[in-house]
Structures are given as C-alpha cells and as structure tokens.
C-alpha cells in the first residue's frame, strides 16, 4: 500500500497540484459490547477500509474518498479531488497556504499489551457481565457496562516526501446505574474508565482489579444519592474532581482555543470563541496557578496518535502559562491564515492537531490532549482540609455553553458538601455556573501529581459535516473560589 500511495502522489504531482496527500485506512475496526441488568444489550462489529485524497490547486482544497482500493480507482479519486479544488478556487476569498513542516518517514504504534481484537467476543462479554453483576441493587431501575474497542492501521503519504504508518488501538469502557430518588426524580452514576499516562491501552485495562473497585464505589454512591438533601443555592468554593475537571477544561479552554473557531469557521454550527487574535501574549486567561497544554505526546491517550493528518509530528504546546494566553490548537493552514489576518507572526508552527474522524472526512483542528499541569497544593485531602465552606463535584450530568464559550452552566451527578475542612454529606442535583475568564481567575488550589488523571473523551463533535473525535484531558483536582452553586 505504501508503494501504491506513492504512485498516486506522483500521479497527482504530474497533474500540477500545489500539494497532495493520501490517507489509507488499511484496517478500520470498531467493536461495541454492552450489558444491561445481567444480560447482553448490544453487540456490534464494524470493519471498513478506504482512503481519502486531498489536493491543493489554485489555493483551494479538493477532497475525494473511496473504498475501492485499486490503483485505477485511486487515480480516479485523485482526479475528482482536483476537479473539486478547481471549482472551489473560483469562490475563495483567500488562497490557502501551508506552513513548513518536517519531512518524516516514521512508524507509530499505540502502547498495548493485549490487542482487544485478539480476544474472543465471548471472553469480553464474560468480563463485562462480571462487572455488571457487581453493580446491581434492588433499588436500581437499571444498570450496565459498555466497552468499545477501536483499531486502525493508517498509511499517510504526501507530496512533500513524508511517509508515515500508524497502528492505533483505543479502549472506551463505561459503567452506569440509574435509580429513582425519594422525590421521584431519576438519579444516575456513571463512570468512564480513566487512562494511565504511563500505561497501555489494550484489553489488559479491563482485567485490572481496579474495575471491581469502581463498580462498588459507583453502586455505593448512587445509593447514597437517593435520600440525600438537595443542593442549596449559595456562593462557595468549588472543588472539581477529574471527570468534572475534564468537562470544564474541554468546554472552556479546549473549544475556546481552537484556531479555526477563533477565525469564525464554527460560527454557523457550534459557535465561536471569546478569544481573538489580539489576545495572544496579552490576555490573562486565568490565575497564575493555571498552565494548560495541547499535548499530543502523552503516551497513552486516544488523543495521542503520533502524527496528525497533516503529517506533523505530535507536539507539546503550551496554551496558557501561569494564566497568560500563549498559543492555540492549530494546523498548518490556520496558522498561516491567522498570521496573515493579524499582520504579525503570532504562531510559529502547527500544533499537530489537524485530524479527521475517518478516511472519508477532511481534517480540521481538533483537540488532542488538553492538559493542565499539576500544582503544589497537596492531595485531595489537603485541598478539602483547606476549604471552610465548599462543595466537591464529580461527573457531568448536563451542560450549557455560551455561544462564544464566554460562560457556562454545568450540572453534576454527585456532590459532597464541605464544612470546616471536612466532607459533611452527599447532596443531590448540584449545578454550578460562571463566566469563563472570571472562573479561571478564581482558581486558587491545584492538586499535586497524586491527583492528576488522564480522562478520555470519546464523543467530541465538531465540523460540518459533523465529525466525532476521541481525545483526552490530563487534569489535577482544582479548587475555585466564590462560585455560584445551586440546584
């Protein structure tokens, strides 16, 4: 396939294109298994193969994809991409330019001990049912376990001389349980299996004894919610645990700092950003406790894929340093457009975040791993002990975001009231809200390395047509001062 891909690029170069690349998914498999109340709820196996060809002609993109893997079909798809680029070039307002990148010949493989696709479906189901059996209770309406396994072998070749092979494996596992509380309202507890930055991403993760501990904790927490008092409206300190911190980071840092969104490309679909080009190097985004990164080099995360779909090697880019806005989530195309629009060199190189959901999609800016550096304010117990009046929040239940990511209102599955440095009791239906910049400026406690956790996100939507992307957030426990909470 490498030879065939190179031949296609040679053919396109002879047609006079300014640039061309091809992404061939030699293998693209997904297996989904779920249980409910001790029985099989769903089984699905998807296997596909195909490729996408992208060309730049007269400053415009053309793209075509196909599942027919012959050399002749690839050349035909290349011709279609050229025709589309020629048509598009008649309507563009600004010609597309691409920043420089290294020419690489490389091979990347996800860290994995046991390939999930080497394990029989029966064995997988047996393990999921074992976890399912630990979740159930007579007070629960329903409960279950789900696991999705992804495996992709991707070849990338471009007209600048790069040839890249990637073998990617991802595992998405969840626990859930629902029950009706004393007021007749439905309560739920869900749990997304975290990754371990220095670990692996294979089947071995579901064999970990920690998964049994997670089921027992989730079950116990849901039971405690059923007759817990409602969350009272007040202004107090808020401590966010990993799943909640992941959402906060995702929505108010990650999406707000996608450069294509800042340039207005998402306005008609998923909104814009309160950040503009003049803010870089000037805007105090949060308190001095906040340092955030777009880090595609974290070894074990669905956001770490070795190279983006522009063929740029993964990087660790500092987005916010001690509260100061420094950089964005960027691609080769958008940094050139942004620098031209600003009339100065804001961005020096692509952040390697141009990604496509599939071979049939055009790459766009997507989060890789939007992480927050661990701090020096101790472990979770130390942060709780330093809190006189606060609330501890975990797991998103619902979320609402301003059209420019300028404000938010999030609901959580579970919360614990903190009084005089100690957890007092569980509370139901907790929500919190804030203006994004004001909220990040209120960050006053950042947990140490013991609180830092890599939280995967497997359903991030963006773009037209919509593309679902998988990524991660490495985040510590954080405390924010004087936040409005309520039911």
Residue pairs with C-beta under 8 A, 6 or more apart in sequence:
1 24
1 26
1 155
2 155
2 157
2 163
2 165
4 24
4 71
4 74
5 22
5 24
5 155
5 157
5 163
6 157
6 163
7 71
8 22
8 53
8 71
8 74
8 75
8 78
8 157
9 20
9 21
9 22
9 157
9 158
9 159
11 75
11 78
12 20
12 53
12 55
12 78
12 81
12 82
12 159
13 20
13 159
15 78
15 79
15 82
16 57
17 55
17 56
17 57
17 82
17 85
17 159
18 55
18 56
18 57
18 58
18 59
19 55
19 56
19 98
19 158
19 159
19 160
20 53
20 54
20 55
20 56
20 78
20 81
20 158
20 159
21 53
21 54
21 156
21 157
21 158
21 159
21 310
21 311
22 51
22 52
22 53
22 54
22 74
22 155
22 156
22 157
22 158
23 51
23 52
23 154
23 155
23 156
23 309
23 356
23 359
24 50
24 51
24 69
24 154
24 155
24 156
24 359
25 48
25 49
25 50
25 51
25 152
25 153
25 154
25 358
25 359
26 49
26 153
26 154
26 155
27 47
27 49
27 151
27 152
27 153
28 47
28 48
28 49
28 50
28 151
28 152
28 153
28 358
28 359
29 45
29 46
29 47
29 48
29 117
29 149
29 150
29 151
29 152
30 44
30 45
30 46
30 148
30 149
30 150
30 151
31 44
31 45
31 46
31 116
31 117
31 121
31 124
31 148
31 149
32 42
32 43
32 44
32 45
32 146
32 147
32 148
33 40
33 42
33 43
33 121
33 124
33 125
33 128
33 146
33 147
33 148
34 40
34 41
34 42
34 128
34 144
34 145
34 146
34 147
35 41
35 125
35 128
35 129
35 132
35 144
35 145
35 146
36 132
36 142
36 143
36 144
37 132
37 136
37 142
37 143
37 144
38 129
38 132
38 133
38 136
40 125
41 144
42 146
43 121
43 125
45 121
48 67
49 67
49 69
50 65
50 66
50 67
50 69
50 358
50 359
50 360
51 65
51 66
51 69
51 74
51 77
51 359
52 63
52 64
52 65
52 356
52 358
52 359
52 360
52 361
52 362
53 63
53 64
53 65
53 74
53 77
53 78
53 81
54 61
54 62
54 63
54 81
54 362
54 363
55 61
55 62
55 63
55 78
55 81
55 82
55 85
56 62
56 85
56 96
56 98
57 82
57 85
57 86
57 89
58 85
58 86
58 89
58 95
59 89
59 92
59 94
59 95
59 96
59 97
60 85
60 86
60 88
60 89
60 92
60 95
60 96
61 84
61 85
61 88
61 96
61 362
62 80
62 81
62 82
62 83
62 84
62 85
62 86
62 87
62 88
63 81
63 84
63 362
64 77
64 78
64 80
64 81
64 84
65 77
65 359
65 360
65 361
66 73
66 74
66 76
66 77
94 337
94 340
96 333
96 336
96 337
97 333
97 336
97 337
97 340
98 310
98 332
98 333
98 336
99 332
99 333
99 335
99 336
99 349
99 350
100 349
101 160
101 162
101 310
101 311
101 312
101 332
101 349
101 350
102 312
102 313
103 160
103 161
103 162
104 162
104 163
104 164
104 307
104 311
104 313
105 162
105 163
105 164
106 163
106 164
106 165
106 306
106 307
106 313
107 164
107 165
107 166
107 167
108 164
108 165
108 166
108 167
108 168
108 305
108 306
108 307
109 166
109 167
110 167
110 168
110 169
110 170
110 201
110 300
110 304
111 199
111 200
111 201
111 299
111 300
112 169
112 200
112 201
112 202
113 200
113 202
113 203
113 204
114 202
114 203
114 204
115 151
115 169
115 202
115 203
116 124
116 149
116 151
116 169
116 171
116 202
116 203
117 149
117 151
118 203
119 203
124 147
124 203
124 206
127 206
127 207
128 145
128 146
128 147
128 206
129 145
131 145
131 175
131 211
131 212
131 215
132 143
132 144
132 145
134 212
134 215
134 216
134 219
135 143
135 144
135 145
135 175
135 177
135 215
135 218
135 219
136 143
136 177
136 219
137 143
137 177
137 179
137 219
137 222
137 223
139 179
139 223
139 226
140 177
140 178
140 179
140 222
141 178
141 179
141 180
141 186
142 177
142 178
143 175
143 176
143 177
143 178
144 175
144 176
144 177
145 173
145 174
145 175
145 176
146 173
146 174
146 176
147 171
147 172
147 173
147 174
147 206
148 171
148 172
148 173
148 458
149 169
149 170
149 171
149 172
149 203
150 168
150 169
150 170
150 171
150 172
150 470
151 168
151 169
152 166
152 167
152 168
153 165
153 166
153 167
153 168
154 164
154 165
154 166
154 168
155 163
155 164
155 165
156 162
156 163
156 164
156 165
156 166
156 307
156 309
156 311
157 163
157 164
158 311
160 311
162 311
164 306
164 307
164 311
166 305
166 306
166 307
168 305
169 201
169 202
170 201
170 302
170 458
170 470
171 193
171 201
171 202
171 203
171 205
171 206
172 192
172 193
172 302
172 456
172 458
172 470
173 192
173 193
173 205
173 206
173 211
174 190
174 191
174 192
174 193
175 190
175 191
175 193
175 214
175 215
175 218
176 188
176 189
176 190
176 191
177 188
177 189
177 190
177 218
177 219
177 222
178 186
178 187
178 188
179 186
179 187
179 188
179 222
179 223
179 225
179 226
180 186
180 187
180 226
181 187
181 225
181 226
181 227
181 228
181 428
182 226
182 227
185 428
185 429
187 222
187 225
187 226
187 413
187 428
188 222
188 397
188 413
189 218
189 219
189 221
189 222
189 225
189 395
189 413
189 414
190 218
190 395
190 413
191 214
191 217
191 218
191 243
191 395
192 243
192 455
192 456
193 205
193 206
193 211
193 214
193 456
194 242
194 453
194 454
194 455
194 456
195 201
195 205
195 300
195 301
195 302
195 454
195 455
195 456
195 472
196 300
196 454
197 298
197 299
197 300
197 301
197 454
197 474
198 299
198 300
199 205
199 300
200 300
201 300
201 302
221 414
221 426
224 426
225 414
225 426
225 428
228 425
228 426
228 427
228 428
229 425
229 427
229 428
230 427
230 428
230 429
230 487
231 391
231 415
231 427
231 428
231 429
231 430
231 431
231 485
231 486
231 487
232 427
232 485
232 486
232 487
233 484
233 485
233 486
233 487
234 484
234 485
234 486
235 482
235 483
235 484
235 485
236 389
236 390
236 391
236 482
236 483
236 485
237 387
237 388
237 389
237 390
237 391
237 418
237 479
237 480
237 481
237 482
237 483
238 390
238 391
238 393
238 432
238 479
238 480
238 483
238 485
239 380
239 383
239 384
239 387
239 390
239 391
239 392
239 393
239 418
239 445
239 477
239 478
239 479
239 480
240 248
240 393
240 394
240 477
240 478
240 479
240 480
241 380
241 392
241 393
241 394
241 395
241 477
242 394
242 451
242 453
242 455
242 475
242 477
243 394
243 395
243 396
243 455
244 393
244 394
244 395
244 396
244 410
244 412
245 372
245 455
245 473
245 475
245 476
245 477
245 478
246 455
246 457
246 473
246 475
247 396
247 399
247 410
248 408
248 410
249 292
249 370
249 371
249 372
249 473
249 475
250 367
250 370
250 457
250 460
250 473
251 399
251 401
251 405
251 408
252 401
252 405
252 408
252 436
252 439
252 440
253 285
253 292
253 319
253 320
253 370
253 440
254 329
254 367
254 370
254 473
255 261
255 270
255 273
255 367
255 401
255 405
255 462
256 273
256 274
256 275
256 405
256 436
257 273
257 275
257 294
257 319
257 327
257 328
257 329
258 266
258 273
258 328
258 329
258 365
258 366
258 367
258 462
259 328
259 329
259 330
259 331
259 334
259 335
259 338
259 347
259 365
260 266
260 331
260 334
260 364
260 365
261 270
261 271
261 272
261 273
261 365
262 272
262 273
262 275
262 276
262 277
262 328
262 338
263 334
263 337
263 338
263 341
264 272
265 364
266 272
266 462
266 463
268 464
269 463
269 464
269 466
270 461
270 462
271 401
271 402
271 403
271 404
271 405
272 403
272 404
272 405
273 404
273 405
274 402
274 404
274 405
274 406
274 436
274 437
275 283
275 325
275 328
277 338
277 341
277 342
277 346
278 342
279 325
280 325
280 326
280 327
280 328
280 346
281 324
281 325
281 326
281 346
282 325
283 324
283 325
284 323
284 324
284 325
284 441
285 320
285 323
285 324
285 325
285 437
285 440
286 320
286 323
286 437
286 440
286 441
286 443
287 323
287 440
287 441
287 442
287 443
287 444
288 322
288 323
289 322
289 323
289 375
289 443
289 444
289 445
289 446
290 320
290 322
290 323
290 372
290 440
290 443
290 446
291 318
291 320
291 321
291 322
291 372
291 373
292 318
292 319
292 320
292 370
292 371
292 372
292 373
293 316
293 317
293 318
293 319
293 369
293 370
293 371
293 372
293 373
294 315
294 316
294 317
294 319
294 327
294 329
294 351
294 353
294 367
294 368
294 369
294 370
294 371
295 315
295 316
295 317
295 368
295 369
295 370
295 371
295 474
296 303
296 304
296 305
296 308
296 314
296 315
296 316
296 351
296 352
296 353
296 368
296 369
297 304
297 314
297 315
297 316
298 304
298 369
298 371
298 454
298 472
298 474
300 454
301 369
301 454
301 456
301 471
301 472
301 474
302 456
302 457
302 458
302 470
302 471
302 472
303 367
303 368
303 369
303 470
303 471
303 472
304 314
304 368
304 369
304 472
305 314
305 355
305 368
306 313
306 314
307 313
307 314
307 352
308 314
308 331
308 350
308 352
308 353
308 354
308 355
308 363
308 368
309 354
309 355
309 356
309 363
310 331
310 332
310 350
310 352
310 354
310 363
312 331
312 332
312 350
312 352
312 354
313 352
314 352
314 368
315 349
315 351
315 352
317 327
317 330
317 351
318 326
318 327
319 325
319 326
319 327
319 328
319 329
319 370
320 326
323 440
323 441
327 347
327 351
328 338
328 347
328 351
329 351
329 353
329 365
329 366
329 367
329 368
329 370
330 338
330 347
330 350
330 351
330 353
330 365
331 350
331 351
331 353
331 354
331 363
331 364
331 365
332 350
332 354
333 354
334 365
335 346
335 347
335 348
335 349
335 350
338 346
338 347
339 345
339 346
339 347
352 368
353 365
353 366
353 367
353 368
354 363
354 364
354 365
354 366
355 363
355 364
355 366
355 368
355 469
356 362
356 363
356 364
356 467
357 467
357 468
357 469
358 467
361 463
361 465
361 467
364 462
364 463
364 467
366 460
366 462
366 467
366 469
366 471
367 460
367 469
367 471
368 471
368 472
369 454
369 471
369 472
369 473
369 474
370 471
370 473
371 473
371 474
371 475
372 446
372 473
372 474
372 475
372 476
372 478
373 446
373 476
374 446
374 447
374 448
374 449
374 451
374 452
374 476
375 445
375 446
375 447
375 448
375 476
376 446
376 448
377 383
377 386
377 445
377 446
377 447
377 448
377 479
378 386
378 447
378 448
379 447
379 448
379 450
379 451
380 447
380 450
380 451
380 477
383 445
383 447
383 477
383 479
384 390
384 392
384 418
384 421
384 422
384 423
385 421
385 422
386 421
386 445
386 479
387 418
387 421
387 479
388 419
388 420
388 421
389 418
389 419
390 417
390 418
390 479
391 415
391 416
391 417
391 418
391 427
391 430
391 432
391 485
392 415
392 416
392 417
392 418
392 423
393 412
393 414
393 415
393 430
393 432
394 412
394 413
394 414
394 415
395 412
395 413
395 414
396 410
396 411
396 412
396 413
397 411
397 412
397 413
398 410
398 411
399 408
399 409
399 410
399 411
400 408
400 409
400 410
401 407
401 408
402 408
402 436
405 436
406 435
406 436
406 437
407 433
407 434
407 435
407 436
408 433
408 434
408 436
408 439
409 431
409 432
409 433
410 431
410 432
410 433
411 429
411 430
411 431
412 430
412 431
412 432
414 426
414 430
415 426
415 427
415 428
415 430
416 423
416 424
416 425
416 426
416 427
417 423
417 424
417 425
417 426
417 427
418 424
428 487
429 487
430 485
430 486
430 487
431 485
431 486
431 487
432 483
432 484
432 485
432 486
433 483
433 484
434 442
434 480
434 483
434 484
439 480
439 483
442 480
442 481
442 482
442 483
443 478
443 479
443 480
444 479
444 480
444 481
445 478
445 479
446 476
446 477
446 478
446 479
447 476
447 477
447 478
448 476
449 476
451 476
451 477
452 474
452 475
452 476
453 474
453 475
453 476
454 472
454 473
454 474
455 472
455 473
455 474
455 475
456 470
456 471
456 472
457 470
457 471
457 472
457 473
458 470
459 468
460 468
460 469
460 470
460 471
461 467
461 468
461 469
462 469
